[in-house]
Amino acid sequence: MKQGSVKRKFESFGFCSSNPYDPRAQKELVLHISNQVQKGNDFTIKMYSWMKISILKQKIHKTTKLDQADFRILYKNQELSLNNEDLEDYGIKNHVTLKLMARKQGQQLYFINSIHNILEESKKTQEQFQNAKWAVEGAFMKGITPKLTDFGTQGTYILEDLNHKPVAIFKPYDEEAFAPNNPRGMRAKMNSPGLRQGILSGEGVDREVAAYLIDQLSGHYHNVPITDYVQICHPAFHEAEEYKQFQYEKIPLKEGSFQLYIKHDDNVGNFGSGLYPSIEARKIAILDIRILNCDRNEENILVRKKKVNQPVGQTRQAYDYFLIPIDHGYTFPDSFKICRDEVVWYHWGQMAQSFTQEEKSFIEKIDPIKDVEILREKVKLREICLRNARISTTLLKLGAQADLTIHDISEILYREDPDELSPIEIAISKAEYNYDNNIRVPKGYSNFKEKIFSNNLIQKSLEFDSSTLQNQERPKLGQTLIKLEVIKDEDENQISNKDMLIKETKKIQTSDKKLARVGSQQEIKRYPTPIEKVWNEDFFSHVTYFLQQIIEGKIQEKSQSPRKYRARYISEEVK
């Protein structure tokens, strides 16, 4: 193909690229369209991998004469909804089949889209999630609307099928507690302080998905129901009056978490804790420690009973009990200010029992660094929240290695008094002090190679790693390699800092006005977005060292020291 023709093709379709002669222009794709709107009228379309989804919709519109608002394009059960994305971004290759499905029913649009898909590639999980979506969509078309629950502090909706049976639970971003469209009256701006310390409004959806992602990485050990991101359009969702004037569409479009509904018999509050098997109870506790759950109450642990075959002559029916954890919107906080009473299982007798060999092998296989990397890639959580989850998982692994129980680990992790720091908070504060003051990690806990400089005075100022050395930019020709700075005394620094503050106050004039005249010298003070702190392996090595000291102290407390008897001295008078 000639270069001129390639350039004209790119220009005609509005392709913006720094390289107009991209080799992707040579890859022509033949797409097979399965027309579910006009049955029997399947067709093919020729496209290129760099073309936008909007171009694909225009070609389908020309072929079928359907309005673009009347159809949806699905590939691998995912709607191609982002018009500015390329075909290549959705993984569309040559000779794939796209489904063309109807969207409009009467005068209203009701649909569910999968967004930011985090589900594993197993067919069973994908089919369960897709079947639930189709069941809810079919109920929407027949007039069955989402139902807002009577309990809770946020917008929690029950989605039903055609038989009015619950299929899934939907929680939108903007209807959380202290979010803009909260239906319970607790409204505030997004990212406002929430009901739990360390969690902001609008972050609960990501935590719901992150809890399932942790369980998915562990082979569904904790039995968390399937949860993923979705986008739902339906008029039943709540919109505050002050926000309706900014909506261009009459039907609200919501993004949130879509969790499959699990059939159950009751919650743990209506049963005695002694009925639950020890393994089932500790599965919940291990999960809550890994994700730092701030609100594990009786209502968010479901109980499912299963009949046990009884021998002949026994009249009383026995059951096996299985526990299902739900409602993980208050997990992954940015602080460790969690009390022991906020986890219902703390006082259960199963937590004082030792770990089984199966549980120890499971905990040993947990990789907190890998978990954090995957969460950072697929879920939007703040860096300090990921840091805290890694620390709590490290405590779980160290405690299991030292033969501590869940109860012992909880005494280190949670606060006994709301106003007093827990042992893990003290350890983290010590680690932060050592990390900020460049104090060396004790031997046996450092993950770094031996340092180049042996002199301690030089090491504190010039200590560096090979990773940071590789990331530094190479000096250009004519650029000075070393920048010399004048070192001043403390008194001189204080005087210079005062002079700088006076100069800055003269230059910058703060103003609360939104508008400023063009060409005026008035400057409005702008606050830059805060940069999240990043902790390297040195910090986590310090944390591990202090946690190990706390665990050793806990072991000494548990071990009963032998009783010491003092020798008796009999006086001569008694003799």
C-alpha positions as CSV (number, residue, x, y, z in Angstrom):
1,M,0.0,0.0,0.0
2,K,1.3,3.4,-0.9
3,Q,2.2,5.9,1.9
4,G,-0.1,8.5,0.4
5,S,-3.2,6.3,0.5
6,V,-2.4,5.3,4.1
7,K,-2.2,9.0,5.1
8,R,-5.5,9.8,3.4
9,K,-7.2,6.9,5.2
10,F,-6.0,8.1,8.5
11,E,-7.1,11.7,7.8
12,S,-10.5,10.7,6.5
13,F,-11.3,8.8,9.7
14,G,-9.8,11.4,12.0
15,F,-7.1,9.2,13.4
16,C,-4.7,11.1,15.5
17,S,-1.3,9.6,15.9
18,S,2.3,10.8,16.1
19,N,3.1,8.2,13.4
20,P,0.6,8.3,10.5
21,Y,2.3,5.4,8.8
22,D,1.5,3.1,11.7
23,P,1.7,-0.7,10.7
24,R,-1.7,-1.1,12.3
25,A,-3.1,0.5,9.2
26,Q,-2.2,-2.5,7.2
27,K,-4.2,-4.9,9.4
28,E,-7.7,-5.1,7.9
29,L,-10.3,-6.8,10.2
30,V,-13.4,-8.7,9.0
31,L,-16.0,-8.5,11.7
32,H,-19.1,-10.8,11.7
33,I,-22.2,-9.1,13.1
34,S,-24.8,-11.3,14.6
35,N,-28.0,-9.2,14.2
36,Q,-30.3,-10.0,17.1
37,V,-32.5,-6.9,16.3
38,Q,-33.3,-7.9,12.7
39,K,-33.1,-11.6,12.9
40,G,-31.9,-13.4,9.8
41,N,-30.0,-10.3,8.6
42,D,-26.5,-11.0,9.7
43,F,-23.7,-9.3,7.9
44,T,-19.9,-8.5,7.9
45,I,-18.0,-5.2,8.2
46,K,-14.4,-4.4,7.2
47,M,-12.6,-2.3,9.7
48,Y,-9.1,-1.5,10.9
49,S,-7.8,-2.2,14.5
50,W,-7.0,1.5,15.0
51,M,-10.6,2.7,14.2
52,K,-12.8,4.0,17.0
53,I,-16.0,2.4,18.2
54,S,-17.9,5.4,16.9
55,I,-16.9,4.5,13.3
56,L,-18.2,1.0,13.9
57,K,-21.5,2.3,15.1
58,Q,-21.8,4.6,12.0
59,K,-21.1,1.6,9.7
60,I,-23.8,-0.5,11.4
61,H,-26.2,2.4,11.2
62,K,-25.6,2.7,7.4
63,T,-26.1,-1.0,7.0
64,T,-29.1,-1.7,9.2
65,K,-30.8,1.8,9.1
66,L,-31.2,1.6,12.9
67,D,-30.8,4.5,15.1
68,Q,-27.6,4.3,17.3
69,A,-29.7,4.7,20.4
70,D,-31.7,1.6,19.5
71,F,-28.9,-1.0,19.5
72,R,-26.0,-2.3,21.6
73,I,-22.8,-3.9,20.4
74,L,-21.5,-6.8,22.6
75,Y,-18.2,-8.6,22.4
76,K,-17.5,-11.4,24.9
77,N,-20.5,-10.3,26.9
78,Q,-19.1,-6.7,27.2
79,E,-20.7,-3.8,25.6
80,L,-18.6,-1.5,23.4
81,S,-19.8,1.6,25.0
82,L,-16.8,3.9,24.9
83,N,-16.9,5.7,21.5
84,N,-13.4,7.1,21.8
85,E,-11.8,3.7,22.3
86,D,-10.1,1.7,19.5
87,L,-11.1,-1.7,18.5
88,E,-7.7,-2.8,19.6
89,D,-8.4,-1.6,23.1
90,Y,-11.3,-4.0,23.5
91,G,-9.1,-6.9,22.2
92,I,-11.1,-7.3,18.9
93,K,-9.2,-9.3,16.3
94,N,-9.9,-10.6,12.8
95,H,-12.9,-12.8,12.2
96,V,-14.6,-12.3,15.6
97,T,-18.3,-12.2,16.1
98,L,-20.1,-9.1,17.6
99,K,-23.7,-9.3,18.8
100,L,-26.1,-6.5,17.8
101,M,-28.9,-6.4,20.4
102,A,-31.9,-4.1,21.0
103,R,-31.6,-1.5,23.7
104,K,-34.9,0.5,23.5
105,Q,-38.1,-0.7,24.9
106,G,-41.0,1.8,24.5
107,Q,-39.8,5.3,25.4
108,Q,-37.3,4.4,28.1
109,L,-33.8,2.9,28.2
110,Y,-33.0,0.2,30.8
111,F,-29.7,-1.6,30.5
112,I,-26.7,-2.9,32.4
113,N,-23.1,-2.6,31.2
114,S,-20.0,-4.2,32.6
115,I,-17.2,-1.7,33.2
116,H,-13.6,-2.3,34.5
117,N,-14.1,-6.1,34.4
118,I,-12.0,-7.8,37.1
119,L,-13.6,-11.3,37.0
120,E,-11.3,-14.2,36.4
121,E,-11.4,-16.0,33.0
122,S,-13.2,-19.1,34.2
123,K,-16.3,-19.8,32.2
124,K,-18.4,-20.7,35.3
125,T,-17.9,-17.3,36.9
126,Q,-18.4,-15.3,33.7
127,E,-21.6,-17.2,32.9
128,Q,-23.0,-16.7,36.4
129,F,-22.4,-13.0,36.3
130,Q,-23.7,-12.6,32.7
131,N,-26.9,-14.7,33.4
132,A,-27.6,-12.5,36.4
133,K,-27.3,-9.3,34.3
134,W,-29.6,-10.7,31.6
135,A,-32.2,-11.8,34.2
136,V,-32.2,-8.3,35.7
137,E,-32.4,-6.7,32.2
138,G,-35.4,-8.9,31.3
139,A,-37.1,-7.8,34.5
140,F,-36.5,-4.2,33.7
141,M,-38.2,-4.6,30.3
142,K,-41.3,-6.1,32.1
143,G,-41.6,-3.2,34.5
144,I,-39.9,-4.8,37.6
145,T,-38.0,-1.9,39.2
146,P,-35.0,-1.9,41.6
147,K,-36.1,-1.8,45.2
148,L,-34.3,0.4,47.8
149,T,-33.7,-1.6,51.0
150,D,-35.3,-0.4,54.2
151,F,-32.1,-0.7,56.2
152,G,-28.6,0.8,55.9
153,T,-27.2,4.3,55.5
154,Q,-26.6,4.3,51.7
155,G,-28.4,3.5,48.5
156,T,-28.6,-0.3,48.4
157,Y,-30.9,-1.7,45.7
158,I,-32.2,-5.3,45.3
159,L,-32.5,-6.3,41.7
160,E,-35.0,-9.1,40.9
161,D,-35.8,-11.4,38.0
162,L,-39.1,-12.0,36.2
163,N,-40.3,-14.2,39.1
164,H,-39.6,-11.4,41.6
165,K,-36.7,-13.4,43.2
166,P,-33.6,-11.4,44.2
167,V,-30.7,-11.8,41.8
168,A,-28.2,-9.1,42.8
169,I,-27.4,-6.2,45.1
170,F,-26.4,-2.9,43.5
171,K,-24.7,0.0,45.3
172,P,-24.0,3.2,43.3
173,Y,-21.0,5.5,44.0
174,D,-23.0,8.7,44.4
175,E,-25.6,7.2,46.9
176,E,-23.1,6.2,49.6
177,A,-23.2,7.9,53.0
178,F,-22.3,11.6,52.7
179,A,-22.2,11.4,48.9
180,P,-24.2,13.9,46.7
181,N,-27.3,11.7,46.0
182,N,-27.6,9.8,49.3
183,P,-31.3,8.7,49.6
184,R,-31.2,8.7,53.4
185,G,-30.6,12.4,53.8
186,M,-26.9,12.2,54.6
187,R,-25.6,14.2,51.7
188,A,-22.3,16.0,51.2
189,K,-19.6,16.4,48.5
190,M,-17.9,13.4,47.1
191,N,-14.8,12.3,49.1
192,S,-16.1,13.7,52.3
193,P,-15.3,12.0,55.6
194,G,-17.6,9.0,55.9
195,L,-19.2,7.1,58.8
196,R,-16.0,5.2,59.5
197,Q,-12.7,6.9,60.2
198,G,-10.2,6.3,57.3
199,I,-12.8,5.8,54.6
200,L,-14.2,8.7,52.4
201,S,-17.6,8.8,50.7
202,G,-17.5,7.4,47.2
203,E,-14.9,4.8,48.0
204,G,-17.2,2.0,49.2
205,V,-17.8,0.6,45.7
206,D,-14.1,0.1,45.1
207,R,-13.8,-1.7,48.5
208,E,-16.6,-4.1,47.7
209,V,-14.9,-5.1,44.5
210,A,-11.5,-5.2,46.1
211,A,-12.7,-7.7,48.8
212,Y,-14.0,-10.0,46.1
213,L,-10.7,-9.6,44.2
214,I,-8.7,-10.7,47.2
215,D,-11.0,-13.8,47.6
216,Q,-10.7,-14.5,43.9
217,L,-6.9,-14.5,44.1
218,S,-7.2,-17.0,47.0
219,G,-9.2,-19.5,45.1
220,H,-12.6,-18.3,46.6
221,Y,-11.4,-19.6,50.1
222,H,-13.5,-17.0,51.9
223,N,-16.8,-17.5,49.9
224,V,-17.3,-13.8,49.0
225,P,-20.1,-13.5,46.5
226,I,-19.2,-12.6,42.9
227,T,-18.8,-8.8,42.7
228,D,-17.9,-6.5,39.8
229,Y,-18.3,-3.0,38.4
230,V,-21.4,-2.2,36.4
231,Q,-23.3,0.7,34.9
232,I,-27.1,0.7,35.1
233,C,-29.6,3.0,33.6
234,H,-33.0,3.1,35.3
235,P,-35.4,5.8,36.5
236,A,-35.9,4.2,40.0
237,F,-32.5,5.3,41.2
238,H,-32.3,8.3,43.5
239,E,-31.3,11.8,42.2
240,A,-31.2,14.7,44.6
241,E,-33.2,17.7,43.4
242,E,-30.2,20.1,43.3
243,Y,-28.5,17.7,40.9
244,K,-31.3,17.0,38.5
245,Q,-30.9,20.4,36.8
246,F,-27.4,19.3,35.6
247,Q,-28.6,16.0,34.1
248,Y,-29.0,16.1,30.3
249,E,-30.8,12.7,30.4
250,K,-34.1,12.2,32.2
251,I,-33.1,8.7,33.2
252,P,-30.2,8.5,35.7
253,L,-27.2,6.5,34.7
254,K,-25.4,5.0,37.8
255,E,-22.1,3.3,38.2
256,G,-21.5,1.0,41.2
257,S,-20.9,-2.5,42.5
258,F,-23.0,-5.4,41.3
259,Q,-22.9,-8.4,43.8
260,L,-24.8,-11.6,43.1
261,Y,-27.4,-12.5,45.7
262,I,-26.7,-15.6,47.7
263,K,-29.6,-17.7,49.1
264,H,-29.3,-18.1,52.8
265,D,-31.3,-19.0,55.9
266,D,-30.4,-16.2,58.3
267,N,-27.5,-14.1,59.6
268,V,-25.2,-15.1,62.5
269,G,-27.1,-12.9,65.0
270,N,-29.9,-15.4,65.2
271,F,-27.7,-18.4,66.0
272,G,-25.3,-19.2,68.7
273,S,-21.7,-18.8,67.7
274,G,-20.9,-22.3,69.0
275,L,-22.9,-23.8,66.1
276,Y,-20.4,-22.7,63.5
277,P,-17.5,-24.9,62.5
278,S,-14.2,-23.6,63.5
279,I,-12.9,-23.5,60.0
280,E,-15.9,-21.5,58.7
281,A,-15.6,-19.0,61.5
282,R,-11.8,-18.5,61.1
283,K,-12.3,-18.0,57.3
284,I,-14.2,-14.9,58.0
285,A,-11.6,-13.7,60.6
286,I,-8.7,-14.3,58.2
287,L,-10.4,-12.3,55.5
288,D,-11.2,-9.4,57.8
289,I,-7.6,-9.2,58.9
290,R,-6.3,-9.2,55.3
291,I,-8.7,-6.4,54.2
292,L,-8.8,-4.6,57.6
293,N,-12.6,-4.7,58.0
294,C,-13.9,-1.9,60.2
295,D,-17.5,-3.1,60.4
296,R,-18.0,-6.9,60.7
297,N,-21.3,-7.0,62.5
298,E,-23.9,-9.8,62.8
299,E,-25.9,-8.7,59.8
300,N,-23.2,-8.9,57.2
301,I,-22.4,-12.6,57.8
302,L,-25.0,-14.8,56.2
303,V,-25.7,-18.4,57.4
304,R,-26.7,-21.2,55.1
305,K,-27.8,-24.5,56.6
306,K,-27.5,-28.0,55.0
307,K,-29.2,-31.1,56.4
308,V,-27.0,-33.9,57.6
309,N,-28.0,-37.5,57.0
310,Q,-29.0,-38.9,60.4
311,P,-28.8,-42.6,61.6
312,V,-32.1,-44.5,61.9
313,G,-33.9,-43.8,65.1
314,Q,-32.6,-40.3,65.7
315,T,-35.5,-37.8,65.5
316,R,-33.6,-34.5,65.9
317,Q,-32.3,-33.1,62.6
318,A,-28.7,-31.9,62.4
319,Y,-27.3,-29.3,60.1
320,D,-24.0,-28.2,58.7
321,Y,-23.5,-24.4,58.8
322,F,-21.7,-22.4,56.2
323,L,-20.9,-18.7,56.6
324,I,-20.9,-16.1,53.7
325,P,-19.4,-12.7,54.2
326,I,-21.0,-9.7,52.5
327,D,-21.0,-5.9,52.7
328,H,-17.4,-4.9,52.5
329,G,-17.7,-1.1,51.9
330,Y,-15.9,-0.4,55.2
331,T,-12.6,-2.2,54.4
332,F,-9.1,-1.0,53.4
333,P,-9.1,2.1,55.7
334,D,-6.2,4.6,55.8
335,S,-5.7,4.2,59.5
336,F,-5.6,1.4,62.1
337,K,-8.1,3.1,64.5
338,I,-10.3,-0.1,64.7
339,C,-11.6,-1.3,68.1
340,R,-12.1,-5.0,69.0
341,D,-15.8,-4.6,69.4
342,E,-16.2,-3.7,65.7
343,V,-15.5,-7.3,64.7
344,V,-18.2,-9.6,65.9
345,W,-16.1,-12.7,65.9
346,Y,-13.5,-11.4,68.4
347,H,-15.3,-13.0,71.3
348,W,-16.1,-16.3,69.6
349,G,-14.5,-19.4,71.2
350,Q,-13.2,-20.6,67.8
351,M,-10.7,-17.7,67.7
352,A,-8.9,-19.0,70.7
353,Q,-8.2,-22.3,69.0
354,S,-4.9,-22.9,67.2
355,F,-4.7,-22.9,63.4
356,T,-5.0,-26.2,61.6
357,Q,-2.3,-27.4,59.3
358,E,-4.5,-26.6,56.3
359,E,-5.1,-23.0,57.5
360,K,-1.3,-22.6,58.1
361,S,-0.5,-23.7,54.6
362,F,-3.1,-21.4,53.2
363,I,-1.8,-18.4,55.1
364,E,1.8,-19.3,54.1
365,K,0.9,-19.1,50.4
366,I,-0.6,-15.6,50.7
367,D,1.6,-13.0,49.0
368,P,0.8,-9.5,50.3
369,I,3.1,-7.8,47.8
370,K,1.4,-9.5,44.8
371,D,-2.1,-8.8,46.3
372,V,-1.2,-5.1,46.5
373,E,0.1,-5.0,43.0
374,I,-3.1,-6.5,41.5
375,L,-5.3,-4.2,43.6
376,R,-3.3,-1.2,42.5
377,E,-3.8,-2.3,38.9
378,K,-7.5,-3.1,38.9
379,V,-9.1,-1.2,41.8
380,K,-8.9,2.5,42.6
381,L,-7.6,2.6,46.2
382,R,-5.4,5.1,47.9
383,E,-1.8,4.1,48.4
384,I,-1.9,4.3,52.2
385,C,-4.9,2.0,52.2
386,L,-2.9,-0.6,50.2
387,R,0.0,-0.1,52.6
388,N,-2.1,-0.8,55.6
389,A,-3.5,-4.0,54.0
390,R,0.0,-5.3,53.4
391,I,1.0,-4.6,57.0
392,S,-2.0,-6.4,58.4
393,T,-1.5,-9.4,56.1
394,T,2.2,-9.5,57.2
395,L,1.1,-9.6,60.8
396,L,-1.3,-12.5,60.0
397,K,1.6,-14.5,58.4
398,L,4.0,-13.8,61.2
399,G,1.4,-14.7,63.8
400,A,0.6,-18.0,62.1
401,Q,4.3,-18.9,61.9
402,A,4.7,-18.3,65.6
403,D,1.6,-20.5,66.4
404,L,-0.5,-17.6,67.7
405,T,-4.2,-17.7,67.5
406,I,-6.6,-15.4,65.8
407,H,-7.4,-14.0,69.3
408,D,-3.7,-13.2,69.9
409,I,-3.3,-11.6,66.5
410,S,-6.5,-9.5,67.1
411,E,-5.0,-8.2,70.4
412,I,-2.1,-6.8,68.4
413,L,-4.2,-5.5,65.5
414,Y,-7.2,-3.8,67.2
415,R,-7.6,-1.3,69.9
416,E,-8.9,-2.3,73.4
417,D,-9.6,1.3,74.3
418,P,-10.8,3.7,71.5
419,D,-8.4,6.4,72.9
420,E,-5.3,4.2,73.2
421,L,-3.1,3.1,70.4
422,S,-3.0,-0.6,69.5
423,P,0.4,-2.4,69.5
424,I,0.5,-2.4,65.7
425,E,0.0,1.4,65.6
426,I,3.0,1.8,68.0
427,A,5.1,-0.4,65.7
428,I,4.1,1.6,62.6
429,S,4.9,4.9,64.3
430,K,8.4,3.6,65.3
431,A,8.9,2.3,61.8
432,E,8.0,5.6,60.3
433,Y,10.4,7.4,62.6
434,N,13.2,5.1,61.6
435,Y,12.3,5.4,58.0
436,D,12.2,9.2,58.0
437,N,15.5,9.5,59.9
438,N,17.4,7.0,57.7
439,I,18.0,4.6,60.5
440,R,19.4,1.3,59.2
441,V,17.3,-1.8,59.3
442,P,18.5,-4.5,61.7
443,K,20.3,-7.4,60.3
444,G,18.1,-10.2,59.1
445,Y,15.2,-7.9,58.2
446,S,16.6,-5.9,55.3
447,N,15.7,-6.9,51.7
448,F,18.3,-4.7,50.1
449,K,21.8,-5.7,49.0
450,E,24.9,-4.6,51.0
451,K,25.5,-0.9,50.8
452,I,28.4,0.5,48.9
453,F,29.6,2.9,51.5
454,S,30.8,1.5,54.8
455,N,31.3,4.8,56.6
456,N,28.1,5.5,58.6
457,L,28.4,9.3,58.2
458,I,28.7,9.1,54.4
459,Q,26.1,6.3,54.3
460,K,23.3,8.4,55.8
461,S,23.7,11.2,53.2
462,L,24.7,9.2,50.1
463,E,22.9,5.9,50.6
464,F,21.1,4.8,47.4
465,D,19.8,1.6,45.6
466,S,20.5,0.3,42.2
467,S,16.8,0.7,41.3
468,T,16.9,4.5,42.0
469,L,20.2,4.8,40.1
470,Q,18.6,3.2,37.0
471,N,15.6,5.6,37.1
472,Q,17.8,8.7,37.1
473,E,18.0,10.7,33.9
474,R,21.4,10.8,32.1
475,P,23.1,14.2,32.0
476,K,23.2,15.9,28.7
477,L,26.2,17.4,27.0
478,G,27.3,20.6,28.6
479,Q,25.2,19.9,31.8
480,T,26.9,20.2,35.2
481,L,27.1,16.9,36.9
482,I,27.1,18.2,40.5
483,K,25.1,21.1,41.8
484,L,26.8,22.9,44.7
485,E,24.7,24.4,47.4
486,V,25.7,26.9,50.1
487,I,25.3,25.3,53.6
488,K,24.0,27.8,56.2
489,D,23.6,27.7,59.9
490,E,20.2,27.3,61.5
491,D,20.0,31.0,62.4
492,E,20.8,32.0,58.8
493,N,18.2,29.5,57.5
494,Q,15.5,30.9,59.8
495,I,16.2,34.5,58.5
496,S,16.2,33.4,54.9
497,N,13.0,31.5,55.4
498,K,11.3,34.6,56.8
499,D,12.5,36.8,53.9
500,M,11.1,34.3,51.4
501,L,7.7,34.2,53.2
502,I,7.6,38.1,53.1
503,K,8.4,38.1,49.4
504,E,5.8,35.4,48.6
505,T,3.0,37.2,50.5
506,K,3.8,40.4,48.5
507,K,3.6,38.6,45.2
508,I,0.7,36.3,45.7
509,Q,-2.7,37.8,46.6
510,T,-5.3,35.2,47.7
511,S,-8.8,35.8,46.6
512,D,-12.1,33.9,47.0
513,K,-13.5,35.3,43.8
514,K,-14.1,32.8,41.0
515,L,-13.5,35.4,38.2
516,A,-10.5,37.7,37.6
517,R,-10.1,40.3,34.9
518,V,-8.1,39.3,31.9
519,G,-4.7,41.0,31.9
520,S,-4.8,42.0,35.6
521,Q,-1.9,41.2,37.8
522,Q,-4.0,39.6,40.4
523,E,-3.0,36.0,41.1
524,I,-5.4,33.5,42.8
525,K,-3.8,31.0,45.1
526,R,-4.1,27.5,43.9
527,Y,-3.6,24.5,46.0
528,P,-1.9,21.6,44.2
529,T,-3.3,18.1,44.4
530,P,-1.7,16.2,47.3
531,I,0.9,13.7,46.2
532,E,0.5,10.4,48.0
533,K,3.5,9.1,49.9
534,V,5.2,6.0,48.7
535,W,6.9,3.6,51.1
536,N,9.8,1.4,49.9
537,E,11.0,-2.0,51.2
538,D,13.1,-0.4,53.9
539,F,9.9,0.9,55.7
540,F,8.2,-2.5,55.5
541,S,11.4,-4.1,56.9
542,H,11.3,-1.9,59.9
543,V,7.6,-2.8,60.4
544,T,8.4,-6.5,60.2
545,Y,11.1,-6.0,62.8
546,F,8.9,-4.3,65.3
547,L,6.0,-6.7,64.7
548,Q,8.4,-9.6,65.3
549,Q,9.3,-8.1,68.7
550,I,5.6,-7.7,69.6
551,I,5.0,-11.3,68.7
552,E,7.9,-12.5,70.7
553,G,6.6,-10.6,73.7
554,K,3.2,-12.2,73.2
555,I,4.7,-15.7,73.1
556,Q,6.5,-15.0,76.4
557,E,3.3,-13.9,78.0
558,K,1.6,-17.1,76.9
559,S,4.3,-19.4,78.0
560,Q,4.0,-20.2,81.7
561,S,7.3,-19.6,83.5
562,P,8.2,-22.3,86.0
563,R,7.5,-21.5,89.6
564,K,10.6,-20.5,91.6
565,Y,10.9,-21.7,95.2
566,R,13.1,-19.9,97.6
567,A,15.2,-22.0,99.9
568,R,14.1,-22.3,103.5
569,Y,16.5,-21.3,106.2
570,I,15.8,-22.9,109.6
571,S,17.1,-20.9,112.5
572,E,19.3,-22.5,115.1
573,E,16.7,-22.1,117.8
574,V,14.2,-24.3,115.9
575,K,16.9,-26.9,115.5
